[in-house]
């Protein structure tokens, strides 16, 4: 059984599925926005979760006009919120957002 974080798509396939140039995927990896798995020969392997993240990135860039710095801030916030328990209270959410905001390099 394949886990959603298991890398299964080579960069050529992932770039087609994400509708991005392979160089764009490499750029996002260098920026730390995505971390594909690596195969024995250091070949990148993208998972379904990676593709969902790439689609989110595409939306933020194309529809919201974010640059790399903006993507870093937004994705750090999203990752922090995703890490919370589903039953988190509104106060816990506010504290998490305040914590994430305090630790970003760019003020919101």
C-alpha positions as CSV (number, residue, x, y, z in Angstrom):
1,X,0.0,0.0,0.0
2,X,1.3,3.4,-1.0
3,X,1.3,6.3,1.6
4,X,0.4,9.8,0.3
5,X,3.9,11.0,1.2
6,X,5.7,8.2,-0.8
7,X,7.4,9.6,-3.9
8,X,6.0,8.0,-7.0
9,X,6.3,10.6,-9.8
10,X,9.5,11.5,-11.5
11,X,10.1,15.2,-12.1
12,X,8.9,15.0,-15.8
13,X,5.6,13.5,-14.7
14,X,5.2,15.7,-11.7
15,X,5.8,18.9,-13.7
16,X,3.1,17.9,-16.2
17,X,0.6,17.0,-13.4
18,X,1.4,20.3,-11.6
19,X,1.4,22.2,-14.9
20,X,4.8,23.7,-14.0
21,X,8.2,23.6,-15.8
22,X,10.7,21.2,-14.2
23,X,13.0,24.2,-13.4
24,X,10.2,25.7,-11.4
25,X,9.9,22.6,-9.3
26,X,13.7,22.7,-8.7
27,X,13.4,26.4,-7.8
28,X,10.7,25.7,-5.2
29,X,12.8,22.9,-3.8
30,X,15.9,25.2,-3.5
31,X,13.6,27.7,-1.7
32,X,12.5,25.0,0.8
33,X,8.9,25.1,-0.3
34,X,8.8,21.4,-1.3
35,X,10.9,18.4,-0.4
36,X,10.5,15.5,-2.9
37,X,11.8,12.1,-1.9
38,X,15.1,11.0,-3.4
39,X,15.7,7.7,-5.2
40,X,19.1,5.8,-5.1
41,X,20.5,7.8,-8.0
42,X,19.4,11.1,-6.4
43,X,16.4,11.2,-8.7
44,X,13.5,13.3,-7.3
45,X,10.3,11.5,-6.6
46,X,7.1,13.6,-6.0
47,X,4.2,12.3,-3.9
48,X,0.5,13.1,-4.1
49,X,1.0,15.3,-1.1
50,X,3.8,17.1,-3.0
51,X,1.5,17.6,-6.0
52,X,-1.3,19.1,-3.7
53,X,1.3,21.5,-2.3
54,X,2.4,22.5,-5.8
55,X,-1.2,23.2,-6.8
56,X,-1.5,25.4,-3.7
57,X,1.7,27.2,-4.6
58,X,0.5,27.7,-8.2
59,X,-2.8,29.2,-6.9
60,X,-0.9,31.6,-4.5
61,X,1.5,32.7,-7.3
62,X,-1.0,33.0,-10.2
63,X,-4.1,34.1,-8.4
64,X,-2.7,36.0,-5.4
65,X,0.5,37.3,-6.9
66,X,2.8,36.0,-4.1
67,X,6.6,35.8,-4.7
68,X,8.9,33.3,-3.0
69,X,9.1,35.3,0.2
70,X,5.3,35.5,0.4
71,X,5.0,31.8,-0.3
72,X,7.4,31.0,2.5
73,X,5.4,33.0,5.0
74,X,2.0,31.6,3.9
75,X,3.1,28.0,3.7
76,X,4.8,28.2,7.1
77,X,1.4,29.4,8.5
78,X,-0.5,26.7,6.7
79,X,1.9,24.0,7.9
80,X,1.7,25.3,11.5
81,X,-2.1,25.2,11.4
82,X,-2.1,21.7,9.7
83,X,0.0,20.4,12.6
84,X,-2.7,21.3,15.2
85,X,-5.1,18.7,16.4
86,X,-8.5,18.8,14.6
87,X,-10.2,19.6,17.9
88,X,-8.1,22.7,18.5
89,X,-10.0,25.6,20.1
90,X,-10.2,29.1,18.7
91,X,-7.8,30.2,21.4
92,X,-5.3,27.5,20.4
93,X,-5.6,28.6,16.8
94,X,-5.0,32.3,17.7
95,X,-1.9,31.3,19.8
96,X,-0.6,29.2,16.9
97,X,-1.0,32.0,14.4
98,X,0.6,34.5,16.8
99,X,3.5,32.1,17.3
100,X,4.0,31.5,13.5
101,X,3.7,35.2,12.8
102,X,6.4,36.0,15.5
103,X,8.8,33.5,13.9
104,X,8.5,34.7,10.3
105,X,11.2,36.8,8.8
106,X,8.8,39.1,7.1
107,X,6.2,41.0,9.2
108,X,2.6,40.4,8.1
